[in-house]
Amino acid sequence: MSKFLSKRFTSMKAYVPGEQLSNKKYIKLNTNESPFPPPEAVENAAKSEAGRVNLYPNPDGSGLINKLAELYGVKPENVVIGNGSDELLAFTFHAFFDAGVIFPDITYGFYPVYAQLYSVPYLEIPLRDDLTIDLNDYIGAGKNIILANPNAPTGIALTPENIEEIARSNPDHMVVIDEAYVDFGALTTVKLIHEYQNLLVINTFSKSRSMAGARLGFAIGSAPVIEDLNKMKYSFNPYNVNRLTQIMGEKALEEEEYFIEKRREIMSTREYTATALKKFGFLLTPSSANFLFCKHPDIGGYELYSGLKNKGILIRHWTKPRISDYVRITIGTKEQMDTLTKTIEEILNEKK
């Protein structure tokens, strides 16, 4: 680091994204991208707007926001869009968490990074031994709360009733639910924003709408909370979502049936792959996301990760002690998952 870096950042550990390697052809099952491209109509929408990139995008994103509001049964003033859900998470930490925030010790790695970036006091609450959230840690906690639901990297989901109990019992604190993976088998809590002004739901087009490269997220909450987030946006970058992404997002919402079909296919392939891995002796968490989180008694997480990488398949591994034996595997196409399970079988046989 340079000598000019502010001292408050010298000890901060930045978020480490999944590998994006280009020097070799890999089967990429490490960053929870959709294996399917968006429909052609979405691509054509971007092409139609490309000739206007000399102009700034609409800062309020009203065309996209109106379509999101209609789809989710809310009003436009309940919706804000961002440059990926990560930007909206950053705005959330900046806007609401001066007094601190709590979240699980095993969850999305950006939460502690944002807390450090914005000098937010935070407490990581240990998951149970089975990697589930203990609701008693959050009900009536009297603190700001952020939860990924389904959780990442475990894939385990809470019910809307669970989240309602948390929101109801913490009326003077924000309860933020990060629903990046909700469309793969969990239930959204968006409808609860009408009853609980302290509830904010954040989602993304990256996973279930095949637009990770476009960088588009959205948040839904009470009108005053969304107004606060817009204050953050207009104080940081009013043109945060570019023209091409806005028009692609609008078109994607018109193609919802396509994405519903692809989500069903991903969920079916997830169960197909889980069955195959269990036959090899893997232990898996019950995933409601587009990935599997698993470990094997005879091979360490890093060893499996590196073995697959050497054979042209990327998965995700963390060195954090509680989960160092686990790996996270994004669900690809059925053909990709067949290749994965065949390769895992080869690696396990090599250890015998």
N, C-alpha and C positions, 0 to 999 in steps of 0.2 A: 504494500500500500504506500501511497505517497505521504509525505510529511504534512500535506495540506488537509487531509481528511479530518473532519470533525472528531474530536476525541470520543464523543458519545457513540460513534459508530465503529470504533476500532475493534471492539470485541464482538460485534454483531456477526452472526453466522447467516449468510444469505441462503435463500431457498435453492435447492439443487433440483433442477428439472430432470426428467427422464432423458436418456441418451437419444440423440438425433444423429445417428451416424450415416455418412454418405459415401464412405470409401469402400463399402461392400454391400451386396444385396442381402438384407436381413428380412426375416419375417418379424415384423414389429408388433410385439405383444407386451409393450412396456409402458405406454403412456395413455392408455384408455381411450384412444381414438376409435372412431367407428371404422370398421373394415369396408364400409360401403360409401361411395361418393354420394353427394346430394343429387337429386333428380336433375335432369338436363335443363328444366325450366329455371332452376336456381342459377346455374352457370350462364344461361342466356340472359338472365336479368342483369348479371354483372357486366356482361359484354355490352348490353344496351346502355349502361350507365357510364362505361369507360370513357366515352367521348366528352364527358362533363367533369372530369376530375380536375379541370382548371378552376372549378368553383368549389367553395367550401360546402361541406354537407349541412343539412338542416340541423342546427344545434339542439333543437328540442326533440328531434326524431319522431315527430308526431305521427307520420304514416305508420311506422313500425309500432309505436306505442299503442295506437288505436287498435291495431290488429291483435296485439298481445292482450290488451284489456278485454277485447271481445272473446278471445279464446279462453281466458281464465275467469271470466265472469266478474270482472272488476271495472272500475272507472279509469280513464286515462290518468287522472291525478294520483292513482295508486301505483303507477308504473314508472320506473326509470331504467334507461339502458346504459350499458357501459362497454368499454373495450375489454371484453371478456368478463367473466364473473370475478376474476381476481381484482380488477380495478374497483368494482363495487365493494368487494371485501375491504380493500384498502380505504375507500371512502368511509365505510362503516366503522372501522377501527378509529379513524381520525375524528369522526363526528360524534361518536356515542360512548367511547370507552375510557374517557379520562380517569374515571374512578376505578378502572380495572375491569377484568373479564376472566371468566373461567371456561375451560374446555378440556376434553379428555387428553390424557398423556399420549395416547396413540390416536392420531387423527391427521387431518390435512396439514402438511408441514409449513404452509404459509402462515398459519395463525400465530405461532410464536415469533416468526419473522416480522410480521406487521406490528405485533405488540412491541417488539424492540425498536422498530423503525420509528414508531410514533410515541415512544416512551410511555407505553401503557402497562401498568402493573398487571401481571397475569398469573394464574395458578392452574397448573395442569393436574386434573383429577384422574387418578389411576382407574383404568378399566378393571372390571372383575377378571379373575383368572381365565374365564372363558372368552375374554375380549368383548364382553357386552357392557353397556352403560348401566350403572346403578342409578335408577331414577331418583333415589333418595338423596343423592349428591346434588341434585339440581332443583328438586321441588322445595320451594320456600328458601332457596339459597340466599336471597337478598343481594344478589350480584348480577352484573351483566353476564350473559351466557351466549356462546356460539357453539352450535353443534352441526356437524355434517350428517345428513340423513338421506340415504344410507351413509354410514360412516366410511371413511377411507383411511387406511387401506383394507379394513376388515370386511366391508360390504354389508354389515349388519344394520338393519333398519329398526327405528322406533315407529310406533303407530301414531296416527294423528291424535288419538286420545292421550297418549303419553305426552306429546308435545303440548297439547292443550292444558294438561295439568301443570306443566312447567310454566307456561305463559301465565296462567291464571294465578299461580302461587307467587309470582314475582312481578306484581303490577307496576312497581316503580323502577323496574330495570328492563333493559332491552333483552329480548330473546331472539336470536338470529339463527335461522335454519338454512343451511347451505344444501340445497337440493340438486347438486350437480348430477347425481345418479338416480334421481327419484323415478325416472321414467322406465326403469328396467325391473320393476316389480314392487316398488314401495308406493305409498300414497302421499300425494302432496298435501300440505297444510295451508295452502293459499286461502281456502274459504274461511279460515280462522281469523284472517286479518280484519274481517268485518266486526269481530267481537273483541279483539285484543289489539289495542293501539300500540302495545309494546312488542308486537310480533313483526318480524321482517323475514321474508322468504327470498332467497337469492338462487338464481338458476342460470343455465348457460346453454348456448346452441352448440357447444363443442362436442358433447357426447351423443345425445339422442337425436340430434339434428345434423350430424355429419359436417359440422362447420368449425372444427378446431382451428384451422388455419385462417379463418375469417376474423376471429376474435370478437365475439359478441356475447354479452351477458345481459341479464335483466334482473331487477328486484321488484318485489311487490309488497306493499305495506300500507299502513294508514297514510292519508294525505299529508299530515304534518311531518311524518318520518320521511316520506319521499321528498317533500319540500327541503328538508334538511340535507338529504343526499344530493339534491340538485344544487344546493348552495356549495357543497364540496366540489361538485363537478364544474360549476361555472367559475369557481375560484382556482381551479386547476387547469382544465382544458375544456372549454365549451364545445369544441368540435371533436369530441373523444371517439365518436363512431363514424367512420368514413362513409362516403357516398356509396361505394360498392357494397360494403357490408350491410348498410341499412336496406338497400334494395334487395339484396340476397335474403336478408332476414324476413322481409315482407313476403317475398315469393315462397320461402320455405314454409311459412305459416299457411299458405294456400295449398301446400302439398302435404298436409299433415297425415293423410292416409298412407302415403308412401313411407313416412317415417314410422308410423305405427306398425306397419308390416315388417320393416327392418328391425324394429325393437323386438317384435315377437320372434323373429329369426335369431337374433342375438341371444334372447333368453332361452330359446330351445337349444341352441348350441352350447350355452353355458351349462345346462343340465346334462346334456350329452357328454360334455367334457368332464364334468364333475364325476359322473358315473365311471368314466374310464379311469380317472385318477384314483378314485376310491379302490378300484380293483388292484391298483399297484401298491396300495397301502397308505395313500395320502390321507391326512386329516385336513378337513376343510371347514371354514366358517360358513354359516348359512348366508350366501350372498344374494342381495337384491340389487346388485349393480352389474355393470358390464365387465366384470372381472371376477376372478377367483382368488382367494387368499388361502394358502395351503402350506403344509409342511409334511416332510416324510421322516419317519424315525431312523432311516438308514443313511440319510445324506443331508448335509447342512445346507442352509439357504444359499450361502455364497457359492458353495461347491456346485449346486444345481444351476444357479444363475450363470456362473462362468463356464460350466460344461455346455450349457445350451448356447451361450454366446459363441463359443468355439465352433459350434456346429451350425451357426447362422440363424439363431433364434434369440431375440432380445426379450427378456422379462425384467421385472423390477425386484430389487433386493435392498433392504435397509440394514445398517449395522447396529441400530438401536437394540440394546440387549434383550428387551422383552419380545421382540419380533425378529431377531436375527436368524432364527431357524426357518422363518416363513419366506415365501416369495409371492408376489402378486402377478397374476397372469391375465392380461387383457383378452377378452373374447374376440377372436377374429372370425374368419369364415370357417365353415365346417372343414374345408380342405386344409386350411392352416392349422386348425386344432388337431386334425388327424396326423399331420406332420409333427406337431408338438408332442403328442402322446407317444408316437412311434419313437421319436428321438429320446424322450424321457425313458422309455423302456430300454433303449440301447444303453443309456448312461447307467441305469440301475443294474443292468446285466454286467456291465463292465466292472462294477464294484464287487461282484460276487467272486 
